Amino acid sequence: MIDHEQKVPGRKELLTAGAVAAAALLAAAGVRFMNTTGSKPAEGPAETASYTTPSEGAAYVKICRDGAYAAQVMLPAGDQTFTQKELILVNPWHLLPENYEAELENVEYGHRMDVCAAEHLRDMLADCRGAGYAPLVCSSYRERSKQESLFANDVRRFMYRGYTEEEAIEETARNVAVPGSSEHEAGLAADIVYAGRQVLDESQELNETQQWLIEHCWEYGFILRYPRDKQEITGITYEPWHYRYVGMEAAEEIMSRGICLEEYLGVIDADR
């Protein structure tokens, strides 16, 4: 079972930016990567990527592309005109502030979500079961330290196989959400599967439990966060199991119009 967002393949600019930002975030958290000999790997070439972290929390990343530098700004999540917690935008271009704290409440079986979403998730699960289906939450709130650990462990595995630190970070960023870019850290997202098939792949959409959830999630303030036809906007591949709480009004509009959260908020960064 994969327990993190899958990146859209082929977006080299995003992956490079995410890898650099990940290195900055993990270094700030005190994470260090060691190669198999126990020595610290050499630093990546300064001319290919660099970053700074301004006091306001934005991460400015320079990417070498086609022989020229392109500037990409990764803004703190919620740094728009939207004040409701449930509409905070968390994606590869908008990182969750390191000091963000979700107000957590138990849902079931040790899973927790922010208080604005927890009751609605409990209601959705109960009604789904009442309709004769078998939903199972396999991932909900995830601490920043957990995401850092997932990322760091994958980096170490690549380095053990002979990758440089820079190569290992970039390769890891292809498949593991960069710390700060996962909605699970905000306590607003839950991965829900059919209890009879606990595998996170596209086959989830074929079972009746998942079909019920996709059809009815908006009634409880949730959306299917990463639709198949919005991958270039969200930066994440199709995930027919990842549900995000956005509130009743927003959920109804997003699901009825067939749009994604970025389009609803009017904040689309994927092609800049």
C-alpha positions as CSV (number, residue, x, y, z in Angstrom):
1,M,0.0,0.0,0.0
2,I,1.3,3.4,-1.0
3,D,0.7,6.1,1.7
4,H,1.5,9.3,-0.1
5,E,0.5,11.4,-3.1
6,Q,1.8,10.3,-6.4
7,K,3.4,13.0,-8.6
8,V,2.5,13.5,-12.3
9,P,5.4,11.9,-14.3
10,G,7.3,14.1,-16.7
11,R,7.1,17.4,-14.9
12,K,10.9,17.9,-14.5
13,E,10.6,21.5,-13.4
14,L,8.3,20.7,-10.6
15,L,10.3,17.7,-9.5
16,T,13.5,19.6,-9.4
17,A,11.8,22.5,-7.5
18,G,10.3,20.0,-5.1
19,A,13.5,18.2,-4.5
20,V,15.4,21.4,-3.7
21,A,12.6,22.6,-1.4
22,A,12.6,19.2,0.3
23,A,16.3,19.5,1.0
24,A,15.7,22.9,2.6
25,L,12.8,21.7,4.7
26,L,14.5,18.5,5.8
27,A,17.8,20.3,6.6
28,A,15.8,22.8,8.7
29,A,14.3,19.9,10.6
30,G,17.7,18.5,11.3
31,V,17.5,15.6,8.9
32,R,20.8,14.4,7.6
33,F,21.5,11.9,4.8
34,M,24.5,9.6,5.1
35,N,26.0,7.4,2.3
36,T,27.0,3.8,2.8
37,T,30.5,4.8,3.9
38,G,29.1,6.9,6.7
39,S,30.4,10.2,5.3
40,K,28.1,13.1,4.3
41,P,27.6,13.1,0.5
42,A,29.0,16.0,-1.5
43,E,26.8,19.0,-2.0
44,G,25.0,19.3,-5.4
45,P,26.5,21.9,-7.8
46,A,25.4,25.4,-6.8
47,E,24.9,26.5,-10.4
48,T,22.0,24.0,-11.1
49,A,19.8,24.8,-8.1
50,S,19.6,27.1,-5.2
51,Y,17.2,28.3,-2.6
52,T,16.6,30.8,0.1
53,T,13.9,31.0,2.8
54,P,12.7,34.6,3.3
55,S,11.3,35.6,6.7
56,E,7.7,35.5,5.4
57,G,8.1,31.8,4.8
58,A,8.1,31.6,1.0
59,A,10.6,29.3,-0.6
60,Y,12.2,30.8,-3.7
61,V,13.6,28.1,-6.0
62,K,15.7,28.6,-9.0
63,I,15.6,25.9,-11.6
64,C,18.0,25.3,-14.5
65,R,15.9,24.7,-17.6
66,D,17.2,24.7,-21.2
67,G,20.3,26.5,-20.2
68,A,18.5,29.4,-18.5
69,Y,17.2,30.0,-15.0
70,A,13.5,30.2,-14.3
71,A,12.3,31.5,-10.9
72,Q,9.5,29.6,-9.2
73,V,7.9,30.9,-6.0
74,M,6.4,28.3,-3.6
75,L,4.0,30.3,-1.4
76,P,2.9,29.2,2.0
77,A,-0.5,27.5,1.8
78,G,-3.4,29.8,2.5
79,D,-1.5,32.9,1.3
80,Q,-4.4,33.9,-0.8
81,T,-7.6,35.8,0.0
82,F,-9.3,32.8,1.3
83,T,-9.6,32.7,5.1
84,Q,-11.6,29.6,5.8
85,K,-9.4,26.8,7.1
86,E,-11.2,24.2,4.9
87,L,-10.2,26.1,1.7
88,I,-6.5,26.2,2.5
89,L,-4.6,25.3,-0.6
90,V,-1.8,22.7,-0.1
91,N,0.0,21.4,-3.2
92,P,3.5,21.3,-4.7
93,W,3.4,25.0,-5.3
94,H,1.8,26.1,-1.9
95,L,3.5,24.5,1.1
96,L,1.9,24.2,4.5
97,P,3.6,26.6,6.9
98,E,5.9,24.7,9.3
99,N,4.1,26.3,12.3
100,Y,0.6,25.1,11.1
101,E,-1.2,23.1,13.7
102,A,-4.4,21.2,13.0
103,E,-7.0,21.0,15.7
104,L,-7.4,17.3,15.8
105,E,-10.3,15.0,16.7
106,N,-10.6,11.2,16.6
107,V,-12.6,9.7,13.8
108,E,-12.2,5.9,14.2
109,Y,-9.6,3.3,14.7
110,G,-6.9,5.8,15.7
111,H,-7.5,8.0,12.6
112,R,-7.7,11.8,13.3
113,M,-8.8,14.8,11.3
114,D,-9.2,18.5,12.0
115,V,-12.3,19.3,14.0
116,C,-13.9,21.1,11.0
117,A,-13.9,17.8,9.1
118,A,-14.0,14.9,11.6
119,E,-17.7,14.8,12.3
120,H,-18.5,15.0,8.6
121,L,-16.2,12.1,7.8
122,R,-17.8,10.0,10.6
123,D,-21.2,10.8,9.1
124,M,-20.1,9.9,5.6
125,L,-18.6,6.6,6.7
126,A,-21.7,5.7,8.7
127,D,-24.0,6.4,5.8
128,C,-21.8,4.5,3.4
129,R,-21.9,1.5,5.6
130,G,-25.7,2.0,6.2
131,A,-26.1,1.7,2.4
132,G,-24.4,-1.7,2.5
133,Y,-20.8,-0.8,1.6
134,A,-17.5,-1.3,3.4
135,P,-15.3,1.9,3.5
136,L,-12.0,1.8,5.4
137,V,-9.9,4.8,6.2
138,C,-6.3,3.9,5.6
139,S,-4.7,7.3,6.1
140,S,-5.8,10.5,7.7
141,Y,-3.8,13.2,9.6
142,R,-0.1,12.7,9.3
143,E,2.5,14.7,11.3
144,R,5.2,16.6,9.5
145,S,7.8,14.4,11.2
146,K,6.1,11.3,9.6
147,Q,6.3,12.9,6.2
148,E,9.9,13.9,6.7
149,S,10.7,10.3,7.8
150,L,9.0,8.8,4.7
151,F,10.9,11.2,2.5
152,A,14.3,10.7,4.3
153,N,14.0,6.9,4.3
154,D,13.4,6.8,0.5
155,V,16.4,9.2,0.0
156,R,18.6,6.8,2.1
157,R,17.5,3.8,0.0
158,F,18.4,5.5,-3.2
159,M,21.8,6.6,-1.8
160,Y,22.5,3.0,-0.7
161,R,22.0,2.1,-4.3
162,G,24.7,4.5,-5.3
163,Y,22.8,7.7,-6.0
164,T,24.3,11.0,-5.0
165,E,22.4,13.0,-2.3
166,E,21.0,15.4,-5.0
167,E,20.0,12.5,-7.3
168,A,18.4,10.6,-4.4
169,I,16.3,13.6,-3.3
170,E,15.1,14.3,-6.8
171,E,14.2,10.7,-7.4
172,T,12.4,10.5,-4.1
173,A,10.4,13.7,-4.9
174,R,9.0,11.9,-7.9
175,N,6.9,9.6,-5.7
176,V,6.8,10.9,-2.1
177,A,5.1,14.1,-1.2
178,V,7.6,16.7,-0.2
179,P,7.1,17.6,3.5
180,G,4.7,20.5,3.7
181,S,3.0,19.7,0.4
182,S,0.7,16.9,1.7
183,E,-2.9,17.7,2.6
184,H,-2.7,15.0,5.2
185,E,-0.5,17.3,7.3
186,A,-3.3,19.8,7.4
187,G,-5.8,17.2,8.9
188,L,-8.2,17.9,6.0
189,A,-7.7,14.8,3.9
190,A,-8.4,11.1,4.2
191,D,-7.6,8.1,2.0
192,I,-10.6,5.8,2.0
193,V,-10.6,2.3,0.4
194,Y,-12.9,-0.6,0.0
195,A,-12.2,-2.9,3.0
196,G,-12.0,-5.9,0.6
197,R,-9.3,-4.3,-1.5
198,Q,-6.8,-2.2,0.5
199,V,-4.5,-1.3,-2.4
200,L,-4.1,2.3,-3.6
201,D,-4.3,2.1,-7.3
202,E,-6.8,3.1,-10.0
203,S,-8.8,-0.2,-9.6
204,Q,-10.3,1.4,-6.5
205,E,-12.7,3.3,-8.7
206,L,-14.2,0.0,-9.9
207,N,-15.7,-1.2,-6.6
208,E,-19.2,-0.1,-5.4
209,T,-17.9,1.3,-2.1
210,Q,-15.7,3.8,-3.9
211,Q,-18.4,4.6,-6.4
212,W,-20.8,5.5,-3.6
213,L,-18.2,7.7,-2.0
214,I,-17.4,9.5,-5.3
215,E,-21.1,10.1,-5.9
216,H,-22.1,11.3,-2.4
217,C,-18.9,12.8,-0.8
218,W,-20.0,16.4,-1.7
219,E,-23.1,15.9,0.5
220,Y,-20.6,15.8,3.5
221,G,-18.3,18.6,2.4
222,F,-15.7,16.4,0.7
223,I,-14.4,16.3,-2.8
224,L,-12.4,13.8,-4.8
225,R,-9.2,15.9,-4.6
226,Y,-7.2,14.5,-7.5
227,P,-9.4,13.7,-10.6
228,R,-8.2,11.9,-13.6
229,D,-8.5,14.9,-16.0
230,K,-6.9,17.5,-13.7
231,Q,-3.5,16.0,-13.2
232,E,-1.6,18.8,-14.9
233,I,-3.3,21.4,-12.6
234,T,-3.0,19.5,-9.3
235,G,0.5,18.1,-9.9
236,I,-0.7,14.8,-8.6
237,T,-1.8,11.7,-10.5
238,Y,-5.4,10.4,-10.4
239,E,-6.3,9.1,-6.9
240,P,-9.8,7.6,-6.6
241,W,-9.4,7.3,-2.9
242,H,-8.1,10.7,-1.6
243,Y,-10.9,12.8,-0.2
244,R,-10.4,16.4,0.9
245,Y,-12.8,18.4,3.2
246,V,-13.6,21.8,1.7
247,G,-17.1,22.6,3.3
248,M,-20.5,21.9,1.9
249,E,-20.9,24.9,-0.4
250,A,-17.5,24.5,-2.1
251,A,-17.8,20.7,-2.3
252,E,-21.2,20.9,-4.1
253,E,-19.9,23.4,-6.7
254,I,-16.6,21.6,-7.3
255,M,-18.1,18.2,-7.8
256,S,-21.1,19.4,-9.8
257,R,-18.9,21.4,-12.2
258,G,-16.3,18.7,-12.5
259,I,-13.4,21.1,-11.5
260,C,-10.6,20.8,-9.0
261,L,-9.8,22.9,-5.9
262,E,-7.2,25.0,-7.7
263,E,-9.8,25.9,-10.3
264,Y,-12.4,26.7,-7.7
265,L,-10.0,29.0,-5.9
266,G,-8.6,30.5,-9.1
267,V,-5.1,29.6,-8.2
268,I,-3.5,27.6,-11.0
269,D,0.3,27.3,-10.9
270,A,1.2,24.2,-12.9
271,D,2.1,25.9,-16.1
272,R,3.8,29.0,-15.0
